[in-house]
Amino acid sequence: MSFRKNQSQQVSFSDAFWGLTDREKKALERSWAKVFAEDIFPNINEEPFNVLYSDKASRPNTPVNVIVGALLIKELFGISDDEMVDNLMLDPRYQYALHTTSFEEQPLSDKSLSRFRIRCYDYETTHGVDLYHECIESLSGAIAKLMKIDGRVRRMDSTMIEANIRRLSRMELLYTSIAKLIKYLDKVGVEFDRERFGHYLEPNDYNKVIYHSRDDDADERMLTLLSDADELIELCKGGYDDVTEYQLFSRCMAEQTVVDGESRRLRTKEDGGMDSNIMQNPSDPDATFRSKAGKEHRGYVANLEESVGTNGSVVTGYQFEKNNVSDDEMLKEYLENIQAQSEKTLITVDGAYSSVENIELAASKNIELVPTDLAGKETDPIMADFKFNEDFTKVIECPAGHAPRSCSYNKATEQCLVSFDREHCVNCPFQDQCKPKIFKRVAKKTVSRKSVVRAEYIKSKDTERFKQIARLRNGVETVPSILKNQYYADRMPARGIQRCKFCFGGKIGALNFKKLFRFRNGTGHYASNPLLG
C-alpha cells in the first residue's frame, strides 16, 4: 500500500452536503462537526506518516487525516471501531467533520483503524519514534494557537493509569504463565506428557486449581506448580526463546522463584529482587506496581502539561510511562528534551517534581520552574543569604557579613564545610536560624547550592505572586479527573504500554477538542488571574 495525501479538503458541487435541507444545514453548522471540520481536520499533518507505507506504486492508503480524525471522534464519544465505521457511513455530521461528504464510498472499513494502529506500533518498535504522539501534540499546539494561548504559562500534574488487568496472587500468576505455555505447545503440536499437563487445557481447570480446592492444600498445589514448571523448563530448553508465551513463563519463574540446591521454591524478601518491576499479570507484562497515598496501583503513570491563558487551557504535552517512574524523573526527561524558550516561560508544579536539579535545568532553558511545595527536609530562609563564588564551591560571606576562616568543598556531596571565628557566631543575631556547631575556637556550618535554592524558594512563598501561582496550578488537578470520569482512562481496552499510550493520546486529543468547541461557542468560563495578563 502506497502513501498518498488526501486531496478532498473542500466541499465540491457533487457533495452530499448540498442535498441537505436548509434546516439540516443549519443544524449541522451548529454542531460539533463544523468546529472539527474547520479547525481540527485541516491541522492534521499527514506527511510524517508516509514512512508507514510503501514507496512503490500500489493501491493508495486510506487517508491518514481521516483515520486520525476518526480516532479522535471515537474517543470523543466513547464508541468502538465498528460504531465509528457505521456512523461515518450513516451520519452526515461524521462525514462533514472528516471532509468525506464528496466520497461515493466512505473510506473507512472494519480493519482501517486497527491496521493503522499496528503500523504505528511497528514503526515505534523499530525506530523508537511515536508518530501518533507527535501528531497529537502538534494538534494540541494548533488548538492552543486558535484559542490564543501562547504557552508562556504552564502547569503540570501526573496521574496513575490503571492497567486493564486483575490482581493475581502468586499461585494465580504461576498457574497462568504455565497454562499459557502449555496451550501454545498444544497449538503448535509439541509432544508433552498429556497425563500430567492435559488438565491445563481444560476450560474450567483454572477454577478447579485456584478456587475449588481446600485452603489447607495450598502448599501442596504450589509444589505441584513448581514441579510442573521445572518439567516445562527442561522440555523447552533452548528451543522457544523467541516465543512470547515462553518468555513470559521464563520471566515469571525468574522473578517469583529461586532454585535452592536441586529444588525450586518461591522467592522471599530475603532473596531480594521482589521490586515494583516484577510482572503483575501475563496479560499486560509492561504494567508495574506502585503504592501511592495508601492505594495500590498496577499499570502506568501519565504526566500532563497544560498551557494556560485568558481564554482557557489546553493540554499541550503528555508523557506515558510505567508507574514506578517518579514525577521528578518525568520532569527531568521533559526538560532535557524541550528546546530553550525564546521568551521567559513559567511552569508551576507540585512538590513531587521539585528537585533543585530540575529547577536549575529549567533555568538553563529560560524556564522558571515554581513548585507549590518542596520535597525533603525543611531549610531556614536565612540560608539564602550566604554568598558563594560563581560555581558554588566556596562561601565568601555569611548572612551577617563575616568572611569564613576556611572553606572546604566536597565534590561528592556538593557541600561546603565552612569555619568561622567563634565570637562571630556566638554573638550573631542569626545564630538561632543558622544553627552553627560551636567549638572552643571556631564555629562550623555546612552549606550548599541546594540549601540556598531551597531557602530562596521558601522566602518567595510569602509573596503575592507565589499565591497567584499556587491558585493557578490548582486548575490542572481537574484534568486527570476528567480523563478518568469522562474518557475512561482507567478502563482502556488496550494492554501494554505502547497500546495504552496510543489510546491515551486519543483521549488527550478529544479533551482538547472539547475545550476548543466551548471556546468557539463562547460557553467556556475561565477564572481570572493577574499572571495571565
Secondary structure, DSSP 4 states (H G I P E B T S, - for coil): -B-------S--TT-GGGGS-HHHHHHHHHSHHHHIIIIIGGG---GGGGGGSBSSS-SBPPPHHHHHHHHHHHHHHT--HHHHHHHHHH-HHHHHHTT-TT-SS-S--TTHHHHHHHHHHHHHHHHS--HHHHHHHHHHHHHHHHTT--SSEEEEEEEEEE-S-----HHHHHHHHHHHHHHHHHHTT----HHHHGGGGSTTHHHHHHTSS-GGGHHHHHHHHHHHHHHHHHHHTTT-TT-HHHHHHHHHHHHHEEEETTEEEE--GGG----TTS-S-TT-TT-EEEEETTEEEEEEEEEEEEEEETTEEEEEEEEEEETTS-HHHHHHHHHHHSPPPSS-EEEEE-GGG--HHHHHHHHHTTEEEEESS--SS---GGGGG-EE-TTSSSEEE-TTSPPPSEEEEETTTTEEEEEEEHHHHHT-TTHHHH-PEE-SSEEEEEEEHHHHHHHHHHHHTTSHHHHHHHHHHHGGGHHHHHHHHTS-GGG-S--SHHHHHHHHHHHHHHHHHHHHHHHHHT-------GGG-
